Amino acid sequence: MAKPLCTLALAGVVLLGSGCSSTITQPEEYSGFLGDYSKLEETMSASGEPVLRWTAPDFDPKRYGTLLVEKPVFHPAQAPSDQMSQQTMDQIATYMRMALQRELIGRARLVGAPEADTLIVRPSISAVAISTEHLKAYEVIPIALLAAATTTAVGTRDQEVAIYAEVEAVDAASGKPVVRTVRKGQGLSLENRKTPLVLDDLKPVLDDWARDASNFRP
């Protein structure tokens, strides 16, 4: 039995490593919403989270007395599923906009139509991805690994939730982008494949993103 158990344990280590996902959006995960990703650089958000961002050299937030936050769109369009209904998708987009408006209201006056001094914030949701949670260190023990494999097979294992966003800030007067940001965040885990995703599972990360937007300094 020694050899099979050792082989199984090694397989567990491989699974453990491969299950860990990057907190930075990878090029193959770009949605196309921003058009140009060539100038993005890895940096830190105001809260200390890694993000990809480009800022125009002449961008000065003090130029803008008004802000227009557009409603986020799913780009590319994402079809509803048994775990994520159309209603939930609509709620996510609505809440994302509301959170941004709530946090940005102290930076400038919010408007419903662009004015001469308006900065237009155009958010998009690239994807909400639900996947099986990766194995934890203690589950690499052979017996535990067998149990973990069984729960994964029957769909009872925890599900990880990741949300991807791409946001562009545009100078209303010139129509030119001045800031571009690509982010990835983790929502709350779902109990299993049959557990529906609800807005509350993503509220914490959306709130964090909105606070980062308010505290952003070029």
DAKAVEN-V698093 format. One record per backbone hydrogen bond with DSSP energy under -1.0 kcal/mol. CO is the residue of the C=O (numbers start at 1). NH is the residue of the N-H. If there is no record, write none. Layout:
# DAKAVEN-V698093
co->CO nh->NH
co->CO nh->NH
This chain:
# DAKAVEN-V698093
co->1 nh->5
co->2 nh->6
co->3 nh->7
co->4 nh->8
co->5 nh->9
co->6 nh->10
co->7 nh->11
co->8 nh->12
co->9 nh->13
co->10 nh->14
co->11 nh->15
co->12 nh->16
co->13 nh->17
co->14 nh->18
co->15 nh->19
co->26 nh->29
co->27 nh->30
co->34 nh->36
co->37 nh->40
co->41 nh->53
co->43 nh->51
co->45 nh->48
co->49 nh->45
co->51 nh->43
co->52 nh->182
co->53 nh->41
co->54 nh->180
co->56 nh->59
co->60 nh->63
co->61 nh->64
co->65 nh->109
co->66 nh->119
co->67 nh->111
co->68 nh->121
co->73 nh->125
co->83 nh->197
co->84 nh->81
co->85 nh->89
co->86 nh->90
co->87 nh->91
co->88 nh->92
co->89 nh->93
co->90 nh->94
co->91 nh->95
co->92 nh->96
co->93 nh->97
co->94 nh->98
co->95 nh->99
co->96 nh->100
co->97 nh->101
co->98 nh->102
co->99 nh->103
co->100 nh->104
co->101 nh->105
co->104 nh->107
co->104 nh->108
co->109 nh->67
co->115 nh->118
co->117 nh->66
co->118 nh->172
co->119 nh->68
co->120 nh->170
co->121 nh->70
co->122 nh->168
co->123 nh->73
co->124 nh->166
co->125 nh->75
co->127 nh->164
co->129 nh->162
co->131 nh->160
co->136 nh->139
co->137 nh->140
co->141 nh->145
co->142 nh->146
co->143 nh->147
co->144 nh->148
co->145 nh->149
co->146 nh->150
co->147 nh->151
co->148 nh->152
co->149 nh->153
co->150 nh->154
co->151 nh->156
co->155 nh->193
co->158 nh->133
co->159 nh->190
co->160 nh->131
co->161 nh->187
co->162 nh->129
co->163 nh->185
co->164 nh->126
co->164 nh->127
co->165 nh->183
co->166 nh->124
co->167 nh->181
co->168 nh->122
co->169 nh->178
co->169 nh->179
co->170 nh->120
co->171 nh->175
co->176 nh->171
co->178 nh->56
co->179 nh->169
co->180 nh->54
co->181 nh->167
co->182 nh->52
co->183 nh->165
co->185 nh->163
co->190 nh->159
co->192 nh->195
co->198 nh->201
co->199 nh->202
co->199 nh->203
co->201 nh->188
co->202 nh->206
co->203 nh->207
co->204 nh->208
co->205 nh->209
co->206 nh->210
co->207 nh->211
co->208 nh->212
co->209 nh->213
co->210 nh->214
co->211 nh->215
